[in-house]
Amino acid sequence: MIRLVWRNLLKHPLRALLTVGSLCIAMFLLCTLRSVVTTLNAGVNSAQQNRLWVISSVSLFVQLPPNYQEKIRQAPGVAETCKWQWFGGFYQNEKNFFGQFACDKPELLKMWPEIEVIDGSADAFVKNRIGCMLGEGLAKEFGFKVGDTLPLIGALFPGPDGAAWEFTVEAIYRPSRPTLDNRTMFFGWDYFAETFRAINGGEESDVGVVVVEAEKGRDITEVIAAIDGMFEGGPQRVRTTTEAEFQRQFVTMIGNVPRLLSFIGGGVFIAILLACVNTMLMAGREQTHDIGILKALGFTDSAMFRVLIVQSMVLCVLGGLSGILLALLSAPVLAQVLQMFFPGYTILPQTLALAGVITVLIGLFAGIVPAWNAARLRCVDALRSQA
């Protein structure tokens, strides 16, 4: 049967090649688009349950007064707090852009157990006033090593006399969970605040976000209500959310990407399914006379059914496996390209399994009609189809 299937497929090699190529592209897009969606959702799904994010009720881009952290620390159920301030600088030129945050160093390391220091020292990072900690991906991208001096040009916060801010790389981390990007730089709030005061005549810097760790066993909704209630009268009202909700809101800032990607994937799937069905219907019609000869030689209806089904399955599986393999091989490159907007891009085993199941279903669906027609076809009618 296998020889017969290959013979039928190779009757029209160009058509077979185009069908395999179409399925290859379809499965590649399915794996890639699905992986972008799962990457976006990973931060939400793996968020820490007792970590809360306190931001301005107006917008994430509106700063909080600097004294809010101490007030929040006094709220019932609050175990620890940590300031985060987006720095918004760049390395050498504006194309070298990555996330940088001024934060409370000891609290950062305590509240984020997913930070695994793989090079350098967490103690050195905390003790060195200008020390910084870089994600593993960021260090690899720019070749930073522990002990290097890292100058940043401040776009939002210019350095003294317009000069670059200088940091010393003291630690390199690897996140154990997708809640944290591996292309982020953290440095000390003290260094940031002191420099800001020196430049701005003693004025204190506002705070972007205050992250709260709730006490174990506390009802999170009660902690949220307590924090929000403290600032009902201003001067700046706040909105406290769980880390999962904060991540979800952050994703929506770039639009409803998951739904858009799902629509694109669905459109590709339908188009390729119709193309495969059309290919197999054409193949079934062209092989009508051959089916008559085979039945005359003693092939049963069920045997002819299996030949057409296997023919469809071989065509689809070749294309599907090629697309899955292409997606796996290109994953490291895509992860590098997409890391700015979709950090942590990876293809999950569930995505590969889904692509495999869809490939098999397309093969069965595309081959079922011509296979059924071949099984029902009478030998005499088939032989009459061609002179």
TIFIVEX-354292 format. One record per atom (N, C-alpha, C): residue in three letters; x, y, z. Coordinates in steps of 0.05 Angstrom, whole numbers, plus 32768, in hexadecimal, padded with zeros to 4 digits. Layout:
residues N
ALAXYZ...
***
This chain:
residues 387
MET80107FE88000MET800080008000MET801180198000ILE80278019800FILE803880308011ILE804380387FF5ARG804C80247FE6ARG8056802A7FCBARG804180367FBALEU8029802C7FBCLEU801380377FADLEU800D80547FB5VAL800E80597FCEVAL800980757FD8VAL801E80887FCDTRP803780807FCFTRP804D80917FC5TRP804A80967FA7ARG804280817F99ARG803F80837F7CARG802A80987F75ASN801480977F84ASN7FFE80AA7F7FASN800680C67F86LEU801580C97F9CLEU801D80E47FA4LEU803180F07F90LEU804280DF7F85LEU805780E97F73LEU804D80ED7F56LYS803480E77F51LYS802980EC7F37LYS8029810A7F31HIS8024811A7F46HIS802481377F43HIS803681437F59PRO805081417F55PRO806381497F6BPRO806181667F72LEU805B81787F5FLEU805981947F66LEU804281997F78ARG802B818D7F71ARG801381917F82ARG801881867F9EALA8024816F7F9FALA802A81637FB9ALA803D81747FC9LEU8051817F7FBCLEU806481907FC9LEU805781AA7FD3LEU804681B67FC3LEU803881CE7FCCLEU802581C97FE3THR801881B27FE3THR800681AB7FF9THR801681A78013VAL802D81988011VAL803E81948028VAL804981AF8032GLY805181C08020GLY805B81DB8027GLY804681EC8035SER802D81EA802BSER801881FA8038SER801381F08054LEU801281D68058LEU800E81CB8073LEU802681D28085CYS803E81D2807ACYS805581D98089CYS805381F68094ILE804B82088082ILE80488224808BILE80328227809FALA801B8218809AALA8004821A80ADALA800C821080C9MET801A81F980CAMET802181EF80E5MET8036820080F2PHE8048820C80E2PHE805C821E80EDPHE804E823680F9LEU803B824280EBLEU802C825980F5LEU801B8251810ELEU800F823A810DLEU800082318124LEU8011822F813DCYS80288222813ACYS803A821F8152CYS8044823A815BTHR804B824B8148THR80578265814FTHR80428278815CLEU802A827A814FLEU8016828C815ALEU800B82828175ARG800882678176ARG7FFE825C8190ARG8013826081A6SER802C825F819FSER8042826381B3SER8043828081BCVAL803D829381ABVAL803C82AF81B3VAL802582B381C8VAL800E82A681C2VAL7FF782A881D5VAL7FFE829B81F0THR800A828381EFTHR801182768209THR802782868218THR803882938209THR804D82A38216THR804082BB8224LEU802D82C88217LEU801F82DE8223LEU801082D6823CASN800482BE823BASN7FF582B48252ASN800582A88268ALA801F82A28262ALA803082958276ALA803382A6828FGLY803882C0828AGLY803C82D282A1GLY802382D482B3VAL800C82D282A6VAL7FF382D482B5VAL7FEF82BA82C5ASN7FF382A382B7ASN7FED828982C4ASN8000828282DASER8019828D82D9SER802D828582EDSER8032829C8302ALA802082B08302ALA802382C68314ALA802282BD8332GLN803182CB8342GLN803282C5835FGLN801882CE836CGLN800C82BC837BGLN7FF182C18386GLN7FF082D7839BASN800682DA83AAASN800582EE83C0ASN8015830783BAARG801A830B83A0ARG802883248398ARG80138337838BLEU8013834F8395LEU7FFF8363838BLEU800E837B8380TRP80028388836CTRP800E839F835FTRP7FFD83B88364VAL800983CC836FVAL7FFA83E58375VAL800383FA8361ILE7FF084048351ILE7FF58419833EILE7FE1842F8341SER7FE584458333SER7FD2845B8333SER7FB884528327SER7FA1845B8332SER7F8784538327SER7F828461830CVAL7F9284758306VAL7F8F848382ECVAL7F9B847382D5SER7FB4846B82D9SER7FC3845C82C4SER7FDD845182CFLEU7FE7843D82C1LEU8001843282C9LEU8017844782C5PHE8012845B82B4PHE8026846E82ADPHE8025848782BFVAL8013848782D3VAL8011849C82E6VAL8020849382FFGLN803384A48309GLN8044849C8320GLN803684A0833BLEU803F8490834ELEU80358492836ALEU804884A4837APRO803D84B2838EPRO804E84C283A0PRO806284B083AEPRO807A84BA83B4PRO808F84A983C0PRO8089849E83DCASN807784AC83EAASN807184A38406ASN805B848D8407TYR8051848583F0TYR803C847183F0TYR8046845683F9GLN805F845083F4GLN8069843583FBGLN806784308419GLU806F84448429GLU806E84418446GLU8052843E8450LYS803F844D8444LYS8023844A844CLYS8018842F8445ILE801F8425842DILE8016840B8424ILE802183F58436ARG803983F88440ARG804683E58451ARG803683E2846BGLN802783F68473GLN801883F6848CGLN7FFC83E98489ALA7FF583E38470ALA7FDA83D7846BALA7FD883BB8477PRO7FC183B48481PRO7FBE8399848CPRO7FC383838477GLY7FD3836F847EGLY7FD88359846CGLY7FF0835C845AVAL7FFE8373845CVAL80158378844BVAL802E836E8459ALA803C835C844CALA805583518458ALA806E8360844FGLU806E83688435GLU80868375842AGLU807D83868412THR808E839A840CTHR808983AB83F5THR80A383B083E5CYS80A083B683CCCYS80B783BC83BBCYS80AF83D083A6LYS80BF83E583A3LYS80BA83FA838FLYS80C683F08374TRP80B883F6835FTRP80C283F38343TRP80BE840D8335GLN80D484168327GLN80D2842E8317GLN80DE842982FCTRP80CE842C82E7TRP80D8842882CCTRP80EC843E82C6PHE8104843682BCPHE8119844982B7PHE81198454829AGLY811584428287GLY8112844B826BGLY812B8456825EGLY8143844B8265GLY815C84538258GLY816384408241PHE817A84458235PHE81838434821FPHE81A284328221TYR81AC841C8215TYR81C884168216TYR81D5841E81FBGLN81E6843281FBGLN81F5843B81E4GLN81E4844A81CFASN81CE843D81C5ASN81BC844B81B3ASN819F844181B8GLU818C845081ADGLU8170844B81B3GLU8166842F81AALYS817584238198LYS816D8408818FLYS817283F381A5ASN818583F881B6ASN818B83E581CCASN817983EB81E4PHE816083E381E1PHE814C83E981F5PHE814483D08204PHE814283D1821EPHE813983BB822EPHE812E83C68248GLY812083B58257GLY811383BE8270GLY812883C38286GLN812583DA8293GLN813683E182ABGLN812483EB82C1PHE812883E282D9PHE811883EA82EFPHE812983F18307ALA812484088313ALA812F840E832EALA811D84018342CYS812883F48356CYS811883E58369CYS812683E48384ASP811883DA8398ASP812483D483B2ASP813283B983B0LYS814C83B983B0LYS815B83A083A9LYS8155838983BCPRO8158838C83D7PRO8153837583E9PRO8137836A83E6GLU8123837C83E4GLU8107837483E2GLU8102836683C7LEU810F836E83B2LEU810C83618398LEU81158344839ALEU812C833F83A6LEU8136832483A8LEU8125831383BALYS8119831F83CFLYS8109831183E2LYS80ED830A83D6MET80E2831D83C8MET80C6831A83BEMET80C4830A83A4TRP80DB83088396TRP80DB82F9837CTRP80ED82E1837EPRO80E382CB838APRO80F382B3838CPRO80FA82A68371GLU80EC82AE835CGLU80F282A48342GLU810C82AF8336ILE811882C38343ILE813282CE833AILE814882BB8343GLU815582AE8331GLU816C829C8337GLU818682A9832DVAL819682B2833FVAL81B082BE8337VAL81C382A8832DILE81CB82A98314ILE81DB82948308ILE81F8829D8305ASP81FD82B68308ASP821982C18306ASP821B82DA8317GLY823282DD8324GLY823582F48335GLY822982EE8351SER82218303835FSER821882FF837ASER820083128380ALA81EC8306838DALA81D583178395ALA81DD832A83ABASP81EF832283BCASP81F9833483D1ASP8207834C83C6ALA8218834783B2ALA8227835D83A5ALA821383708397PHE81FE8365838BPHE81EA8376837EPHE81DD83888392VAL81D7837D83AAVAL81C9838D83BFVAL81DC83A283CBLYS81F5839B83D0LYS820883AD83DELYS821383C383CDASN821783BD83B3ASN822383D283A2ASN820E83E6839AARG821383FF83A1ARG81FF8414839CARG81F88416837EILE820B8413836DILE820684158350ILE820483F98343GLY820283E58353GLY820183C98348GLY81E683C4833BCYS81E783B48326CYS81CE83AC8318CYS81CD838E8314MET81B68384830EMET81B283688308MET81A4836582EDLEU81AF835482DCLEU81A4835182C1LEU8199833582BDGLY8184833482ACGLY817A831A82A3GLY818E830C8291GLU818C82F18292GLU819F82E18282GLU819D82E88264GLY818582EB825AGLY818182F2823EGLY818E830C8236LEU818B83208247LEU8196833A8243LEU81B583398243ALA81C0832A8256ALA81DD83288258ALA81E9831A823FLYS81DB83068235LYS81E482F8821DLYS81E2830A8204GLU81CC83198202GLU81C8832A81EBGLU81DE833E81E7PHE81E6834B81FDPHE81FA836181FBPHE821583598205GLY82198340820DGLY823383368217GLY823B83428231PHE822883498242PHE822F8354825DPHE8239833D826FLYS824D8344827FLYS825783318293LYS8258833E82AEVAL8259832D82C3VAL825C833882DEVAL8275834882E0GLY8273836082EBGLY828A837382EEGLY828B838882D9ASP827B838582C3ASP827B839982AEASP826D83B282B7THR827683C882ACTHR826983E282B0THR825483E6829ALEU823B83EC82A2LEU822583EE828FLEU821B840B8290PRO8222841B827BPRO82178436827APRO81FC8437826DLEU81E984458278LEU81CE8448826CLEU81C984668268ILE81BF846C8251ILE81B78488824BILE819A848B8253GLY8194849C8266GLY8179849F8271GLY816884AF825FALA815384A38253ALA814084B28242ALA812C84C08253LEU812184B28267LEU810D84BF8279LEU811B84CD8290PHE813284C38299PHE814084CE82B0PHE815D84D382A7PRO816384EB829CPRO817F84F08294PRO819284F082ACGLY81AA84E782A7GLY81BE84E682BCGLY81C9850282C2PRO81DA850382D6PRO81E6851D82DEPRO81F5852A82C6ASP81EE854482C1ASP81F9855382AAASP81F585458290GLY81E08535828EGLY81DA85278275GLY81EB850F826FALA81FC85088282ALA820D84F0827EALA81FD84D68282ALA820A84C0827AALA81FD84A6827EALA81FE849E829BTRP81EA848F82A3TRP81EA848282BDTRP81FD846982BBGLU820D846582CFGLU821F844E82CEGLU8218843A82E4PHE8218842182DBPHE8212840A82EDPHE822883F582EBTHR822A83E582FFTHR823D83CE82FFTHR822C83B58300VAL823183A382EDVAL8223838982ECVAL822D83788303GLU821C83728317GLU82248362832EGLU82178347832EALA82028343831FALA81F48329831FALA81E583258305ILE81E3830C82FDILE81D3830582E5ILE81BF82EF82EFTYR81A682F382E8TYR819182E182F2TYR818482D282DBARG817882BC82E3ARG816782AC82D1ARG814C82A882DEPRO813682B082D2PRO811C82AD82DFPRO8113829082DDSER8109828682F3SER80FF826A82F3SER80E2826982EBARG80D5828082E9ARG80B9828182E0ARG80B5829782CCPRO80A1829582BAPRO809E82AA82A5PRO809282C482AFTHR808F82C782C9THR808582E082D4THR809A82F682D2LEU80B282EF82CCLEU80C8830282CBLEU80D782FF82B1ASP80DD831582A4ASP80EB8315828AASP81098311828FASN81168302827EASN813382FF8281ASN814383148271ARG813583298268ARG8143833F825BARG813F8359826BTHR813F83578285THR813A836F8296THR8152837582A7MET8155838F82ACMET816B839882BEMET815E83A482D7PHE8169839C82EEPHE816083A88308PHE817883B68315PHE817283CD8320PHE818783DC832FPHE817A83E98348GLY818A83F48359GLY818083FD8373GLY817184178373TRP815B84178383TRP814B84308386TRP815B84468392ASP816C844083A5ASP817C845483B3ASP818D8464839FTYR819B8456838ETYR81AB8464837ATYR819A84768368PHE8184846B835FPHE8172847A834EPHE81678493835CALA815D848F8375ALA815184A58384ALA816584BB838BGLU817D84B38393GLU819284C7839BGLU819A84D78382THR819E84CA836CTHR81A684D88353THR818F84EA834APHE817784E1834CPHE816084F18344PHE815E850A8355ARG816285088370ARG8161851F8382ARG81778533837BALA818F85288375ALA81A6853A836FALA81A1854A8355ILE8194853E8342ILE818F854B8328ILE8177855F832AASN81648558833BASN814B8567833CASN814885788356GLY815F85818361GLY815E85938377GLY815185888390GLY8155856F8396GLY814B856383AFGLY812F855883ACGLU8122855A8395GLU810785508391GLU810885318391GLU80F38525839EGLU80F28508839FGLU80E484FD8385SER80EE84E6837DSER80E284D98366SER80C884CB836DASP80B584CC835BASP809D84BC835FASP80A3849E835AVAL808F848E835FVAL80928471835DVAL807F84668348GLY808984558337GLY807784498322GLY80648435832DVAL806E8421833BVAL805E840B8346VAL806884038361VAL805683FC8373VAL805E83F0838DVAL805383D4838CVAL806583C0838EVAL805D83A4838FVAL805B839B83ACVAL8046838D83B2VAL8040838583CEVAL8040836783CFGLU804C835D83E4GLU804A834083EBGLU8037833D8403ALA8021833083FEALA800E832C8414ALA801783168427GLU800E83198440GLU801583058454GLU800882EA844CLYS801582D58453LYS800B82BA844CLYS7FF182B5845CGLY7FDE82AA844EGLY7FC482A4845BGLY7FB082BB845AARG7FB982D28452ARG7FA782E98451ARG7F9582E78439ASP7F7C82F2843CASP7F6982F48426ASP7F73830B8414ILE7F7A830483FBILE7F85831883E9ILE7F72832F83E4THR7F58832983E2THR7F45833E83DDTHR7F43835283F3GLU7F478349840CGLU7F47835B8423GLU7F60836D8422VAL7F778362841BVAL7F8F83728419VAL7F8C83888403ILE7F81838083EDILE7F7D839383D7ILE7F6A83A983DFALA7F5483A283EDALA7F4183B683F6ALA7F4E83C9840AALA7F5F83BE841CALA7F6C83CF8430ALA7F7F83E38423ILE7F8E83DB840FILE7FA183ED8402ILE7F92840283F3ASP7F7E83FA83E3ASP7F70840D83D3ASP7F61842183E4GLY7F57841783FBGLY7F478429840DGLY7F58843E841AMET7F728439841EMET7F84844C842BMET7F878466841BPHE7F8384648400PHE7F88847B83EFPHE7F6F848583E1GLU7F57847E83ECGLU7F3E848783E0GLU7F3D84A583DEGLY7F4884B383F2GLY7F4784D083F3GLY7F5F84DE83E5GLY7F7084CE83D7GLY7F8684DA83C9GLY7F9F84DC83DAPRO7FB384EC83D2PRO7FB384FD83BAPRO7FB384ED839FGLN7FBA84D483A0GLN7FBA84C48388GLN7FAD84A9838FARG7F9684A48383ARG7F88848B8388ARG7F988474837BVAL7F96845D8386VAL7FA48446837BVAL7F92842F8374ARG7F9C841E8363ARG7F8E8405835CARG7FA083EE8361THR7F9883DC8373THR7FA883C4837ATHR7F9D83AC836CTHR7FAE839D835ETHR7FA683858350THR7FB8836E8357THR7FAF83568353THR7FC0833F8355THR7FD5833F833EGLU7FEA83308342GLU7FFF832F832DGLU7FF483248313ALA7FE283108315ALA7FD6830582FCALA7FC6831A82EDGLU7FB6832982FCGLU7FA6833E82EFGLU7FB7835482E4PHE7FCD835B82F2PHE7FDF836F82E7PHE7FEC836682CDGLN7FF4834D82CCGLN8000834282B4GLN7FEC8342829DARG7FD3833B82A4ARG7FBE833A828FARG7FB983568284GLN7FB8836A8296GLN7FB48386828CGLN7FCB838F827BPHE7FE383878283PHE7FFA838F8274PHE7FF983848258VAL7FF0836B8255VAL7FEE835E823BVAL7FD9836D822ATHR7FC383758236THR7FAE83838226THR7FB7839E821CMET7FCD83A98227MET7FD783C3821EMET7FE083C18201ILE7FE783AA81F8ILE7FF083A781DCILE7FD9839D81CAGLY7FC0839E81D5GLY7FA9839681C6GLY7FA2837981CCASN7F8C837081C0ASN7F83835481C5ASN7F93834281B2VAL7FAC833F81B7VAL7FBE832F81A6VAL7FB6831281A5PRO7FAF830581BCPRO7FA882E981BAPRO7F9082E481A8ARG7F7C82F581A9ARG7F6582F08198ARG7F6C82F5817ALEU7F7C83098175LEU7F85830E815ALEU7F9482F7814ELEU7FA782EC815ELEU7FB782D68155LEU7FA682BD8152SER7F9282BA8163SER7F8082A38160SER7F7082A58146PHE7F6782BD813FPHE7F5882C08126PHE7F6A82BA810EILE7F8382C4810FILE7F9682BE80F9ILE7F9B82A080F6GLY7FA08293810DGLY7FA48276810DGLY7F8D82678102GLY7F748270810BGLY7F5C82628101GLY7F59826680E3GLY7F5E827E80D9GLY7F5D828380BCGLY7F70827280ACVAL7F89827080B6VAL7F9D825F80A9VAL7F94824280A9PHE7F89823880BFPHE7F81821D80C2PHE7F6B821680ADILE7F56822780ABILE7F4082238099ILE7F4A8223807CALA7F5C82368075ALA7F668238805AALA7F75821E8052ILE7F8782158064ILE7F9781FE805EILE7F8581E4805DLEU7F7181E3806FLEU7F5F81CC806ELEU7F5181CA8054LEU7F4781E0804ALEU7F3981E08030LEU7F4C81D98019ALA7F6581E3801BALA7F7981DC8006ALA7F7F81BE8006CYS7F8181B2801ECYS7F878195801FCYS7F6F81858015VAL7F57818D801CVAL7F3F817F8013VAL7F3D81807FF4ASN7F4381987FE9ASN7F42819B7FCCASN7F57818A7FBFTHR7F6F81887FCATHR7F8581787FBFTHR7F7D815B7FBEMET7F7181517FD4MET7F6A81357FD6MET7F52812E7FC4LEU7F3F81417FC1LEU7F29813D7FAELEU7F33813B7F92MET7F46814C7F8BMET7F51814B7F70MET7F6081307F6CALA7F6F81287F80ALA7F7E810F7F7EALA7F6B80F87F7BGLY7F5580F87F8AGLY7F4180E27F88GLY7F3580E07F6DARG7F2E80F87F60ARG7F2280F77F45ARG7F3680ED7F31GLU7F4F80F67F33GLU7F6480EE7F20GLU7F6B80D17F22GLN7F6680C57F39GLN7F6E80A97F3DGLN7F5680967F39THR7F3F80A07F2FTHR7F2780907F2CTHR7F2D80777F1AHIS7F3A807C7F03HIS7F3F80657EF1HIS7F5280517EFEASP7F66805B7F0CASP7F7880497F1AASP7F6A80397F30ILE7F5780457F3DILE7F4780377F51ILE7F3780207F45GLY7F2C80257F2DGLY7F1E80107F1FGLY7F307FF97F18ILE7F487FFF7F0EILE7F5B7FE97F08ILE7F627FD97F21LEU7F677FE77F36LEU7F6F7FD97F4FLEU7F587FC87F5ALYS7F3F7FD17F57LYS7F297FC17F60LYS7F257FA97F4EALA7F2B7FAD7F34ALA7F297F967F22ALA7F3E7F817F28LEU7F547F8A7F33LEU7F6A7F777F3ALEU7F657F6A7F56GLY7F4F7F727F64GLY7F497F657F7DGLY7F4B7F767F96PHE7F527F8F7F93PHE7F527FA17FABPHE7F367FA67FB5THR7F327FA47FCETHR7F187FA87FDATHR7F117FC57FDEASP7EF87FCA7FE4ASP7EEF7FE67FE9ASP7EFE7FF28001SER7F017FE28016SER7F0F7FEB802ESER7F2C7FF18028ALA7F387FE18017ALA7F547FE6800FALA7F5780018001MET7F4580077FEFMET7F4680207FE0MET7F4180387FF3PHE7F2F80338007PHE7F2A8048801BPHE7F44804E802AARG7F5280398032ARG7F6B803D8041ARG7F80804B8030VAL7F8280448017VAL7F9680518005VAL7F92806F8004LEU7F7A80788000LEU7F7580957FFELEU7F7980A38019ILE7F718096802FILE7F7580A1804AILE7F9280A48050VAL7FA1808E804BVAL7FBE808F8050VAL7FCC80A4803FGLN7FC380A68026GLN7FCF80BA8014GLN7FCB80D6801FSER7FB380DC802ASER7FAE80F68035SER7FBE80FA804FMET7FC080E4805FMET7FCE80E68078MET7FEC80EB8073VAL7FF880DD8060VAL801580E1805AVAL801A80FD8052LEU800981088040LEU800D81238036LEU800B8137804DCYS7FF78134805ECYS7FF381478074CYS80088144808AVAL800F812C8091VAL8023812880A6VAL803E8132809ELEU8045812E8085LEU805F8139807BLEU805F8157807EGLY804981648076GLY804881828078GLY8047818B8095GLY8037817D80A5GLY8034818580C1GLY804D818280D1LEU805B816B80CELEU8074816680DDLEU8089817A80D4SER8089818180BASER809D819480B0SER809881AF80BDGLY807F81B780C0GLY807981D180CDGLY808081D180EAILE807A81BB80F8ILE808181B98114ILE809F81BA8118LEU80AE81AC8107LEU80CB81AC8109LEU80D681C88103LEU80CB81D680EFLEU80D381F180E9LEU80CE82048100ALA80B78200810EALA80B182118125ALA80C5820C813BLEU80CC81F38140LEU80E081ED8155LEU80FB81F8814FLEU810481F68136LEU811E81FF812ELEU8120821E812FSER810A822B8129SER810A82488128SER810482558143ALA80FC82458157ALA80F4824F8171ALA810A8261817EPRO81248258817FPRO81388269818BPRO813B8284817DVAL813982848163VAL813B829D8154VAL812382AF8159LEU810B82A48159LEU80F382B3815FLEU80F382BE817BALA80FD82AE818EALA80FF82B781AAALA811082D081ACGLN812682D1819CGLN813882E8819DGLN812A83008190VAL811B82FC817AVAL810E8312816CVAL80F7831D817CLEU80E7830B8189LEU80CF83138197LEU80D3831B81B4GLN80EB831881BEGLN80EF831B81DBGLN80E8833781E6MET80E9834B81D5MET80E2836681DEMET80C4836781E6PHE80B3835A81D7PHE8096835C81DCPHE808A834281E7PHE8097832B81E1PHE808D831281EBPHE80A4830381F8PRO80AE830C820FPRO80C482FE821CPRO80BD82E28225GLY80D082D18223GLY80CC82B5822BGLY80BE82A48217TYR80BF82AC81FDTYR80B2829D81E8TYR80BD828181E7THR80AB826D81E8THR80B3825181E6THR809B824181DBILE80A1822B81CFILE808C821981C4ILE8087820381D8LEU8070820281E4LEU806981EE81F8LEU806381D381EBPRO806781BD81FAPRO805F81A381F0PRO804281A181E8GLN803181B081F7GLN801481AF81F1GLN800E81BB81D5THR801E81CF81CETHR801B81DB81B3THR802381C8819DLEU803981BA81A2LEU804281A6818ELEU802D818F818CALA8022818781A2ALA800E817281A2ALA7FF5817B8193LEU7FED81948197LEU7FD6819F8189LEU7FDB81A0816BALA7FF381A88163ALA7FF981A98147ALA7FF9818D813AGLY800381798149GLY8002815E813FGLY7FE68153813CVAL7FD581598150VAL7FB9814F814EVAL7FAB815D8137ILE7FAF81778133ILE7FA28185811DILE7FAC817A8102THR7FC581738100THR7FD0816880E8THR7FC2814E80E1VAL7FBF813C80F4VAL7FB2812380F0VAL7F94812780E8LEU7F87813A80F6LEU7F6B813F80EFLEU7F67814A80D3ILE7F7A815B80CBILE7F78816680AFILE7F7C814F809CGLY7F8F813D80A1GLY7F938126808FGLY7F7B8115808DLEU7F6E810F80A3LEU7F5680FE80A3LEU7F3F810C8095PHE7F3B8126809BPHE7F2481358090PHE7F2881388072ALA7F40813E8069ALA7F458142804CALA7F428129803CGLY7F4881128049GLY7F4880F9803AGLY7F2E80E9803CILE7F1C80F0804FILE7F0580DF8054ILE7EF280DF803CVAL7EED80F6802FVAL7EDA80F78018VAL7EE580E78000PRO7EFD80ED7FF6PRO7F0780DD7FDFPRO7F0A80C07FE6ALA7F1180B97FFFALA7F13809D8006ALA7EF8808F8006TRP7EE4809D8010TRP7EC980928010TRP7EBF808F7FF3ASN7EC480A27FE2ASN7EBC80A07FC6ASN7ECA80887FB8ALA7EE480847FBFALA7EF3806E7FB3ALA7EE880537FBCALA7EDF80527FD5ALA7ED580397FDFALA7EBA80327FD3ARG7EA980477FCDARG7E8F80427FC2ARG7E8F803F7FA4LEU7EA580477F97LEU7EA680467F7ALEU7EA6802A7F6FARG7E9480267F5BARG7E93800B7F4EARG7EA980087F3ACYS7EB37FF17F38CYS7ECA7FEC7F26CYS7EC47FF47F09VAL7EAC7FED7F00VAL7EA57FF47EE4VAL7EA480127EE0ASP7E9780207EF2ASP7E95803D7EF0ASP7EB1804A7EF0ALA7EC3803F7F01ALA7EDE804B7F03ALA7EED80477EE9LEU7EEA802F7EDDLEU7EF980297EC4LEU7EEE803A7EADARG7ED580427EAEARG7EC980527E99ARG7ED2806F7E9ASER7EDD80777EB1SER7EE380947EB5SER7EF9809E7EA2GLN7F0A808C7E98GLN7F1F80947E85GLN7F2080807E6FALA7F2680897E58ALA7F2880767E41ALA7F4280677E42
***
